[in-house]
Amino acid sequence: GLPQAMAFYGGVVAFGWGCDPDPKGGIPWIRKGAEKRVPFAMQMYAMCYFAGVGVKKDPAEGLKWLKAAADDGSPLVTCLLGEMYMGWHGDLVPADPAEGVRLLRLAADGGCAV
């Protein structure tokens, strides 16, 4: 199947967008999209690990998936990761303002206007 569709379907099922939430049923679809290197899926999979939705909460695993999406060139995920290193999203990752600024600049250079 189409990896983007897998990820979107997984999000619908896991988070209950228009249906009853079923995290355990949605995670396999999100993971399939993430394993196919779909940035949206990689970001969603990471957020599942940060929040413990359908998987055991594991911020280190979430960070691994966000970094992979940023390394693959997703400006939006790079921006999110930069914000996280700036400390703007709580303590999901250790604060590192220098890394945060570097990533935000990289995201801006890549076209992210968020």
Stockholm file with secondary structure:
# STOCKHOLM 1.0

chainA/1-114         GLPQAMAFYGGVVAFGWGCDPDPKGGIPWIRKGAEKRVPFAMQMYAMCYFAGVGVKKDPAEGLKWLKAAADDGSPLVTCLLGEMYMGWHGDLVPADPAEGVRLLRLAADGGCAV
#=GR chainA/1-114 SS CCHHHHHHHHHHHHHTSSSCCCHHHHHHHHHHHHHTTCHHHHHHHHHHHHHTSSSCCCHHHHHHHHHHHHHTTCHHHHHHHHHHHHTTTTTSSCCCHHHHHHHHHHHHHTTCCC
#=GC SS_cons         CCHHHHHHHHHHHHHTSSSCCCHHHHHHHHHHHHHTTCHHHHHHHHHHHHHTSSSCCCHHHHHHHHHHHHHTTCHHHHHHHHHHHHTTTTTSSCCCHHHHHHHHHHHHHTTCCC
//
